[in-house]
Amino acid sequence: MPSLSKKYRIKQCCQLLFGLTVGVILLHFLFVSNNPKVPNERDPEDVPIPYPYPAPTELPQVICTENISVYNMSTFNSETQNFKDFLVYRHCRAFPLLLDAPMKCGGPDNEDVFLLLAIKTAPGNYERREAIRRTWGEEKTYNGAKVKRIFLSGVPRDKEQTKRMLQLLSTESEIFQDIVQWNFEDSFYNLTLKQVLFHHWLEQKCPSAQFIFNGDDDVFVHTLNVITYLQSTEITGMKSHLFVGALNEGMPLIREKNSKYYVSKEIFPADSYDPYCGGGGILMSSFTAFSIHKESQYIPLIPIDDAYLGMCLKRAGLTPENHDGIRTFGIKIPNNIDSFDPCFYQHMLTVHRFMPFEMLIMWKSLQITKHSCLSHSKTVINVTKFN
């Protein structure tokens, strides 16, 4: 039987061991938990990927049932798969917003926005969006007219890219607050759907903007010229009709099924479209934009977005007009002249098409050479003229 002194020493050792254990645990929580381990650069699996904005990784469910009646069309089986898909889901227009910019115009009662730049973009076109933000899409005031910017997008067709593209657009949205994205497949055949959804968004989120530029993300816009032209009309955007661009009249429908512009006689029997402006760049008043939204509710979608706008205008009793300074088909320059000479663009409103690096170069060049283009007077286009 151990002595009392031996029992006391054993008790002391147990108490000391218990104290040391508790101390180690406390030190762990104080120093390790509050100061997480710095990841080892050689061990990438330990490095967390920073997502500054909680990007969705799973898309919300879209309730859109197939229109099975189209299977009875006599030509359905001979159509391309893209056109079949368009026909089956042509009626669907209710798609949830994934990203929004609800305060882009300062709220529904704010009347400060003179021009809203609404730019159609595909999810992966980051370089184009960034070039626009740095150049003609900068949010600022010209001649007392406030300019705001949004990009309109859907989700990628390639499902493998969806997660990364959602993260990209979510990050851009957090930084710039200029992304409006819906949960529909972003494709050529859904450009009309994107247009209709934008007009609904405009009426809900930015009803007081006076004018809208609606165009692609590969056009170059001389923003000051656009403002100058709009101010020269001396109209109130919310009360007067305006719809100008590169006018197309009597444009025949494309019936060749291998063309992306193909439209079947079953959904558009006429041989030519109503007058419309090329969708690469259009200027419209908010009055006209809201009229389009109203009439679009009664007109079935077709896959040619700009021609569809012409159909809406006709139903509203409104007409599109041509503007010489809006060149959505590019401009013709003599062979002996540099096609990138900024003097040929100084009086333009919109020109299609520009690569991102070309936007940056042209924007800077126009600032430098705006007072030294007298030798190119024959190319001058009056920015207040449209015919």
Secondary structure, 3 states (H helix, E strand, C coil): CCCHHHHHHHHHHHHHHHHHHHHHHHHHHHHHHCCCCCCCCCCHHHCCCCCCCCCCCCCCCCCCCCCHHHHHCCCHHHCCHHHHHHHHCCCCCCCCEEECCCCCCCCCCCCCEEEEEEEECCCCCHHHHHHHHHCCCCCCEECCEEEEEEEEEEECCCHHHHHHHHHHHHHHHHHHCCEEEEEEECCHHHHHHHHHHHHHHHHHHCCCCCEEEEEECCEEECHHHHHHHHHHHCCCCCCCCCEEECEECCCECECCCCCCCECCCCCCCCCECCCEECCCEEEEEHHHHHHHHHHHCCCCCCCCHHHHHHHHHHHHCCCCEECCCEECCCCCCCCCCCCCCHHHCCCCCEEECCCHHHHHHHHHHHHHHCCCCHHHHHHCCCCCCCC
